[in-house]
Amino acid sequence: MPTRAISPAYFTAVMGTGIVATAAHSLPVASPVLDAVAAAWWMLDVAVLIVVATLTVAHYVTDRGALRRYLLDPSTAPFFGAMSMGVLTVGTATLVVGARYIGLNAAVSIDLALWWVGTAIGLASASLVPILAFTRHRVAPDAASPVWLLPVVAPMVSAAGGALLTDHVGAGAAQTLALACYAQFGATAMATLAIIGSVWNRLAHHQHHDAATAPALFIVLGPLGQSATAVGLLADHAPESLGVTREAMTAFSIFYGVPTMGFALLWLVIAGVIVADAARRGLPFTLGWWAFTFPIGTTVTGASALAGHTASPAFAWLAVVLYVGLCSGWLLAAGGTARMLWRQRNAREIVSPSPARRDVSPVGG
């Protein structure tokens, strides 16, 4: 992977790899095979984060203008949300999967540190990227893209991960953390409504014709599944710190989560048909294929949370089926990325995915 041309888009590989581990842990079924998969993909994700983060730091040190250039590029700036979510995903996977291997205290310390780093990056991207979009970026009227969701979804990932940490901090800190998680849940939920509405309007009036950007449609699943996951985890871990009955928070998680998952499944069908149609016309590989992983993974964790709260076999089966889709998506994205990097190495090319817009995936038409 070239050190002088690594954009924030590469953190989608960190997100997509980590969610395979956390989703396996969340499934409402127990299996030694799932335990082994979760452990293997957690360790792989730690390695991927170390490589991508190291190359990113090296890139920014050697190219002092890279950060500003990426922020001012409307097709690249949203991927700073992926940087946040990649860090947060590794932290959560370390807590729920890695604790068995490195000990609970070490896992909590690592997760807490990564949660603070990921949350800081996420809140910065969730505010700065829209500010730049509203004041500096020049975007065509028909350019509304699911990629716009990436920075604003990051706080929702913090909300879900923070819910798990409420069990491992003091009582006073747990209350503050739980309130912060709900605030971040609200921030993402409100912003998501506006962006999904814009994307729907754009597709209804301009249709989707660019095969290369079709996978980005799956990003819409991210805030939907992650929000169902967040309210489910908060219901399981935060009632005592907030002085609310577990029954009340569980009821909220069900009343919110079931309709949200319903829309997620509707969008999954819509996006799946559009991508299948694009594949028939030729679907070139881009880093946008990682949209087949993390967004689907959040629907797995969301369905798993609902299965636990409702005891519904339907949600349990849904989680398992979606997990199979997640693993298939990971194989596609990881295989495509490996082939892309191998070709670049053999050709001795230095490819900058973001400025050249070869590896980002806004919705075009």
Long-range contacts (C-beta under 8 A, 24 or more apart in sequence): 1-51, 1-52, 1-55, 1-341, 2-344, 2-349, 2-350, 2-351, 2-352, 3-55, 3-58, 3-59, 3-62, 4-59, 4-62, 4-63, 4-350, 4-352, 5-59, 5-350, 5-351, 5-352, 5-353, 6-52, 6-55, 6-56, 6-59, 7-70, 7-76, 7-79, 7-352, 7-353, 7-354, 7-355, 7-359, 7-360, 8-56, 8-70, 8-76, 8-79, 8-80, 8-82, 8-83, 8-354, 9-76, 9-79, 9-82, 9-287, 9-353, 9-354, 9-359, 9-360, 10-52, 10-55, 10-56, 10-287, 10-353, 11-52, 11-79, 11-82, 11-83, 11-85, 11-86, 11-87, 12-79, 12-82, 12-86, 12-287, 12-290, 12-291, 12-293, 12-294, 13-48, 13-52, 13-86, 13-287, 13-290, 13-333, 13-334, 13-337, 14-45, 14-48, 14-49, 14-52, 14-82, 14-86, 14-87, 14-89, 14-90, 15-82, 15-85, 15-86, 15-89, 15-290, 15-293, 15-294, 16-290, 16-292, 16-293, 16-294, 16-297, 16-329, 16-330, 16-333, 16-334, 17-41, 17-44, 17-45, 17-48, 17-293, 17-330, 17-334, 18-42, 18-45, 18-49, 18-86, 18-89, 18-90, 18-92, 18-93, 19-89, 19-293, 19-294, 19-297, 19-298, 19-300, 19-301, 19-326, 20-45, 20-293, 20-297, 20-326, 20-327, 20-330, 21-45, 21-93, 21-97, 22-89, 22-92, 22-93, 22-96, 22-97, 22-297, 22-301, 23-297, 23-300, 23-301, 23-304, 23-323, 23-326, 24-97, 24-323, 25-93, 25-96, 25-97, 26-96, 26-229, 26-300, 26-301, 26-304, 26-305, 26-319, 27-300, 27-304, 27-319, 27-320, 27-323, 28-304, 28-307, 28-308, 28-315, 28-316, 28-319, 29-316, 29-320, 38-93, 38-97, 39-97, 39-100, 39-101, 41-93, 42-93, 42-94, 42-97, 42-98, 45-89, 45-90, 45-93, 46-90, 46-94, 46-98, 49-86, 49-87, 49-90, 52-86, 56-83, 69-355, 70-354, 70-355, 71-128, 71-129, 71-132, 72-132, 72-136, 72-137, 73-354, 73-355, 74-132, 74-133, 74-137, 74-138, 74-139, 75-147, 75-354, 75-357, 75-360, 75-362, 76-354, 76-355, 76-357, 76-360, 77-129, 77-132, 77-133, 77-137, 77-151, 78-125, 78-129, 78-147, 78-148, 78-149, 78-150, 78-151, 79-147, 79-150, 79-354, 79-360, 80-121, 80-124, 80-125, 80-128, 80-129, 80-150, 80-151, 81-122, 81-125, 81-126, 81-129, 81-149, 81-150, 81-151, 81-152, 81-153, 81-154, 82-150, 83-121, 83-125, 84-118, 84-119, 84-121, 84-122, 84-125, 84-151, 84-154, 84-157, 84-158, 85-118, 85-122, 85-150, 85-153, 85-154, 85-157, 85-294, 86-118, 87-114, 87-117, 87-118, 87-121, 88-114, 88-115, 88-118, 88-119, 88-122, 88-154, 88-157, 88-158, 88-161, 89-157, 89-294, 90-114, 91-115, 91-118, 91-161, 92-160, 92-161, 92-164, 95-161, 95-164, 95-165, 96-164, 108-165, 108-168, 111-161, 111-164, 111-165, 112-165, 112-168, 112-169, 115-158, 115-161, 115-162, 115-165, 118-154, 118-157, 118-158, 118-161, 119-155, 119-158, 119-162, 119-184, 121-154, 122-151, 122-154, 122-155, 122-157, 122-158, 123-154, 123-155, 123-158, 123-184, 125-150, 125-151, 125-154, 126-151, 126-152, 126-154, 126-155, 126-187, 126-188, 126-191, 130-191, 142-202, 142-205, 142-206, 142-365, 143-202, 143-362, 143-363, 143-364, 144-195, 144-198, 144-199, 144-201, 144-202, 144-363, 145-199, 145-202, 145-213, 145-216, 145-362, 145-363, 145-364, 146-195, 146-199, 146-216, 146-217, 146-218, 146-219, 146-220, 146-291, 146-363, 147-216, 147-219, 147-360, 147-361, 147-362, 147-363, 148-195, 148-198, 148-199, 149-192, 149-195, 149-196, 149-219, 149-220, 149-222, 149-223, 150-219, 152-187, 152-188, 152-191, 152-192, 152-195, 152-223, 153-188, 153-192, 153-222, 153-223, 153-226, 154-188, 155-184, 155-185, 155-187, 155-188, 156-184, 156-185, 156-188, 156-189, 156-223, 156-226, 156-227, 156-230, 157-226, 158-184, 159-184, 159-185, 159-188, 159-230, 159-234, 160-226, 160-229, 160-230, 160-233, 160-301, 163-230, 163-233, 163-234, 163-236, 163-237, 163-238, 164-233, 164-237, 166-237, 166-238, 166-241, 167-237, 171-241, 174-238, 174-240, 174-241, 175-241, 175-242, 177-241, 178-234, 178-238, 178-241, 178-242, 179-242, 181-230, 181-234, 181-238, 182-234, 185-227, 185-230, 185-231, 185-234, 188-223, 188-226, 188-227, 189-223, 189-227, 192-223, 192-224, 192-227, 196-220, 196-223, 199-363, 202-363, 202-365, 203-363, 203-365, 206-365, 207-365, 208-274, 208-278, 208-363, 208-364, 208-365, 209-364, 209-365, 210-363, 210-364, 210-365, 211-278, 211-279, 211-281, 211-282, 211-283, 211-284, 212-283, 212-284, 212-286, 212-288, 212-361, 212-364, 213-286, 213-288, 213-361, 213-362, 213-363, 213-364, 214-271, 214-274, 214-275, 214-277, 214-278, 214-279, 214-283, 215-275, 215-283, 215-286, 215-288, 215-289, 215-291, 215-292, 215-361, 216-288, 216-291, 216-361, 216-362, 216-363, 217-267, 217-270, 217-271, 217-274, 217-275, 217-291, 217-363, 218-268, 218-271, 218-275, 218-291, 218-292, 218-295, 218-296, 219-291, 219-295, 220-267, 220-271, 220-295, 221-264, 221-267, 221-268, 221-271, 221-295, 221-296, 221-298, 221-299, 222-294, 222-295, 222-298, 224-260, 224-261, 224-263, 224-264, 224-267, 224-298, 224-299, 224-302, 225-261, 225-264, 225-295, 225-296, 225-297, 225-298, 225-299, 225-300, 225-301, 225-302, 225-303, 226-298, 226-301, 226-302, 227-256, 227-260, 227-302, 228-253, 228-256, 228-257, 228-260, 228-261, 228-264, 228-298, 228-299, 228-301, 228-302, 228-303, 228-305, 228-306, 229-298, 229-301, 229-302, 229-305, 231-256, 231-257, 231-305, 232-257, 232-302, 232-305, 232-306, 232-308, 232-309, 233-305, 235-309, 236-305, 236-308, 250-309, 253-305, 253-306, 253-309, 254-306, 254-309, 254-310, 257-302, 257-305, 257-306, 257-309, 258-306, 258-310, 260-302, 261-299, 261-302, 261-303, 261-306, 261-318, 264-299, 264-302, 265-299, 268-296, 268-299, 285-336, 285-337, 285-339, 285-340, 286-358, 286-359, 286-360, 286-361, 287-337, 287-353, 287-359, 287-360, 287-361, 288-359, 288-360, 288-361, 289-329, 289-332, 289-333, 289-336, 289-337, 289-361, 290-333, 290-337, 291-361, 292-328, 292-329, 292-330, 292-332, 292-333, 293-326, 293-329, 293-330, 293-333, 296-322, 296-325, 296-326, 296-329, 297-326, 300-326
